[in-house]
C-alpha cells in the first residue's frame, strides 16, 4: 500500500542521519536531525520566526541534557520541538501552489484516514509494552493525539486556510512517527517483566478537585492560560486511562501535578542549590534501586536541569522543588495500591409535616 504524502515526507527527512550525531544513538541522531532542519530550513515570515523561537531553546536543552547523561530529560525536551517541526516539514514539502488548495487538503485527509484513525492498539508500534516506562509513556501520550490532530485538521483548514489544515494533518502523522521513534529507545525488557499499572481515577479526581479549588480570582484571571493547560493535561490523562494506556496517563497526570503545583505555590521562595543537591541525591538512589525507574528519572532529571537554569522567567528553582516535593510522591502513590474508597453515606432526608388548622 502506498504511504501517505505526510508520512513519506517525514520518512524522507529521517532517511539519512546527519554526520554530527552519534551513529549508534537514535536519540542523539534525532536531536541532531531536527537541529539541522531548523538551521537549513528556508522558512520565512512571522509564523516560522515564532516557531523557530519556540523550538530552538528546547533543542538546545535536549542536546545539553543528553551531553550530561540525562537521557530522559533529553527525550522530553526533544518532544517539545519534534512535533511542531515535523508538522512544518510536511507543510513545507508540499508544492507551493498546493498549500492553499482546499480540495487537495480534503483528498489528502481522506487518503490518510485509514492509517491515522486506526484503533490505538493498531497504531501502537510492536513491543511498546516492553519499552522502558519513560519511552512507553511518551509514546502512548503521542498515540492518543494522532486522531485528535487528524480530525481537527480538515475543519481547521475549512474555517481558516488550507495551509493551516495541512500543518495539523502533518502534526497527526508526526505524533505517530514520534511513537515509532520511541520504540527504538531500548533496552527492551522481557515480555511480562513490567508490572501492570492500575486505573488512576482516584488521583485524577483529587488533582482535578485541587485545580478547581484554585480557580479563583485573581489567579484565574492573571494565569488563565496556565489553568487551561493543566486542565487539558488532566483531560488527556483521563482519556488515556480509560483507553488502558496507563503509562501515558501517568505521564500526563504527573505533568498536570507539576503545573498545578506551580499555580498553587506561585511566589514561594525556593533554594536553587538545595534543589540541585536533592535532585542529584535522588538520581543516585534511583540508579541503585531495582526495577524500571525511568519515568521517575525523567522528572528528576528535569528537576536537576531546572535547578541549574539561571533565567528568572523560567522559575527553575520552583519547578525543581515542585517535582521533588509533589510530583515524585504522586508517582509513588499512583504506582502503588489504590487508596481506600471512603464509604458512601446513605442519603438522609428529614420531612416535617405541618397541618394547617381546620384542613
N, C-alpha and C positions, 0 to 999 in steps of 0.2 A: 504494500500500500504506500502511495506517495506521501511523504511527510508534508505537513502544512508549511506554508511560507514562513510563519513565525519561528517554528522550531528549526527549520532549515537555516534561517538567518542566525539564530543563536548558536547552533552547532557549528556553522561555518566560522563564527567568531572564535569558537573554542578549539578549532581544528589544530592549530599549531601553537603550542605554548611558547611564550617569549623566552629569549635566552637569559633574561635577568632572573628567572625563577629557578628554584631548585627542582631538578628534573624528577626527583623521587618523592616530592612532597606535593600532593594535589592542592593543599591549602595555600602554600607559597605560590604555586603556579597560578592559582585563581586570583589571588590578590594582585600579582604582577600583571596578569592579563587585563584586569579592569583598570589598573593604574595606567597601562599603556593605552587603553582605549580612550581614557579621559585626555591623556596627553596628545593623542593623534586625531581625535575626533574633530571634524571640520565644522562643528556646530557653531552657530552664532545667534544673536538675539537675546532677549531678556529671559526666555524660558530656559535656554541652555546655560546661560550665565548663572541663573538661580540654581539649576540642578547641579551644575559643577561646584558651586559654592557649598552646596549641601553635602555632596558625596566625597569631596576631596579630604575633608577632615576625618571622615570615617575610614577611608582607605589608609590614610597616614596612621591612624590609631591601630588599624588592623595589622599593618606592617610592623609597627613598633611593638605591639603585643606579641606577635609571632617571634620577633627577634629576641624578646625577653623570655621566651618559653611559655607564654600564656596563650596556648593554642585555642582554648575555647572562647576566651575573650576575643581573640582574633577572628574566629568564626562569627561571633555575634556582631562585631563591627563591620565585617565584610558584608553580611546580610543587609545591613542598613544602606549599603551602596549598591549592591549587586542587582537587586530587583529593578530599581528605577533606571539604572544604566542599561540593563538588558532590554527593558521596555523601549528606551531611547534607541538602542542598537537596532531593534526591529523596525521602529518607525523610520529611522534614517536609511534602512536598507531598501525601503520602497522607492520606486521611481518617483521623482519629484511630482510629476503630473498625476500620480495615483493617490497621493496622500490626502487630497481633498475630495476624492471620489467616493461618495456615499454608497453607490452601487457596488463598488469594489470592496468596500468595508463589509457590506451585507453578504457578499459572496464569500469572502474570506472567513467571516464569522460563522457561516453555515458549514463551511468546509472543516473548520477546526472543532466544531461542536462535538462530534462523536468522541474525540480524544479528551477534550477539556471538560466535558460534562460527565465523564465516566465515573462510576462509583469510586469512593476513596480507596476501597480495597483493591480496585483495579489500577488506580493511579499509583499506588504505593510501590516504590521500587523493591525488587527482590531483596530479602534479607534485612528489611527495615527493623524487624523485631530483634535482630541480633547486633544492632549497632550500639555503640556507647550511648548512654542515656542522653547526653547533650546533643549529639548528632541526630538521634532519633527525635528528640523534642523539636529541634529546629525544622527537621524535615516534615513532621506531622503538622506543625503550625503552618508551614508553607502550603502543604497539600490542601488544607482547609480553605485557603484563599484563592485557589485556582478557579473554582466555579464562580466565586463572588466577582472577581475581576472580569471573567468571561461574560457573565450575564449583564454586568454594568456597561461593558464596552460599547455595545451597539446602541443602547439607549443614550449613552453619553454622546456618542457620535451624532446621533439624530438630533439631539437637543442642543448641541454646541457646533462643533465642526468635525468632519470625518477624521481629520488627523488626530484629534484627541481620542476618538474611538480606537484608532489603530494603536495608540500608545497603550491604552488599557488592555487591549487584546494582547499586545506584547507582554504586558505585566502578568497576564494569566499564564502564558507559556513560560515566562521567567520563573514563576513560582514552582511550576512543575519541574523545570530544569534545576532549580535550587534543591528540591527534594532529591533528585537523582544525583546531584553533586554530593550531597550529604552522605549518600550511600557509599561513597568512595573513602569516607573518613573512618577507617578502621581503628583499632583492630576489631574484627568480627568475633563475637562470643559464640560459644557452642549453643546449639538450639536448646531452649529451655533454661538457660543459665540466669536470665534476668527475672526477678520476681514481678508478678503482675501488680499493677497499681489499682487501687480501689477508686470508686467514684469520689470526686472532690466536692460534691454538692454541699456538705456542711461548711467547708472552708469558703466556698463561693458565696454562700448565704451570709456568712459572718462578715466577709470583707465588703460585700455589697451594702450591708447594713451600715458599716462604718463609713463608707463613701457617702451614702445618702445622708447620714447624720452630719457630715462635714459640709454638705452642700447648703451653706447658709451665707448670706451677705456678711461681710464684704468679699469673702473668699470666692463665693460662687460667681461673683461679677468680675473681680480682678483676675481670677485664674480659671475662667470658664473653659478655655481650650484644654487645660490640664485635666479638668474633671471629665471632659468628653473623652479624652484619650484613655483615661483609667477605666471609664465605663465601657468603652469599646473593647478593651482587653478582657474585661470580665465577661462580656457577651461572647467573645470568641472562645474563651475558656469554657464557658457553658456548652457551646456548640461542639467543641472538641470532646468534652467529657461525655456528652450524650452520644457521640459517634463512636465512643470507645477508644479514641486517640488520646490516651491518658497522659502520655509524656508531653505531647503538645499542650494539653490542657494545663498540666502542672507548670510548664514554662510560662504560659500566658498568665496564670494565676500569680506566679512569683513576680512577673513584670508588673502586674497590676498592684501587688502589695508594695513594691518599691515606689510606684507613683503615688499611691495613697499615703504612704509614709511621708513622702516629700511634701504632700499637700497639708497634712495634719501637723507636721512638725516643722513647718517652714519658719526660718528665722532663728531656730535654736542653734547655739554655737556648737561647733564640732572641731575636734583637735585632729589636724591633718596627720601629724606624725604618729599619734596614738592609733589612729585608724589604720595607717600603713603597717605598724608593728603587729596589730591584731590580725590583719589580713595575712601577713607572712606566717604568723604562728598557726593560723587555721589551715593554710595551704600545706604546711608541714604535717599537720595532723591528718589531713585528707590523704596525703601521699602514703602515710603509714597505715591507713585504715584499709580493711579488706573490702572487696566488692567494687562496684562501679560508682564512683563519686564524681563523675564528670559534670553532671548538671550543677551540683554544688560548686565545683571548681569554676564553672563558667561565671557564676555570680561573684565568687570570692576574688577571682582574677580581675573581674570588672571593678570590684571594690578597691583592689590594690592600684589599678590604673587610675581610678577616680581620686584616690587619696594623693596620688602624685601629680595630679593636674593642677597647675598653678593659676589657671584662669578663674577669676572670681565669678564670672557669669555661669560657669558650669556646675557650681555648687558641689565640687568634688568631695570635700570632707563630709558634707551632709549625706551625699549619695552613699559614700563608703559606710558611714555609720548606719544608715537605714538598711543596707544589705546585711551587715553583720548582726544588727540588733533585731531585725524584724523579718527579713527575707529568709535567712537561714533557719530560724526557729519554725517558720511556717513550712519550709521544706521538710523538716524533721517530723512535724505533726501530720502533714499531708501524706507522707510515705509510711506512716505508722497506722495502727488500728484506728478505725473510725471513732470519733468521740461518741459517748453515750447519748442517745436521743432522750431529751427530757420528757417525762410522761405528760401526756396531753390531759389537761384538767377538763373534766366534763363541764359543758356549758351549764350555767345556773341562771335561772330566771325567777325573779320574785314577782308574783302577781298579787296586787291588792285590789279587792273588790269593794267598792263603796256603793251602797244602795241609797239612792235618792229618796228622801221621805215621801211616803204616800204613793210609791210606784210599785 
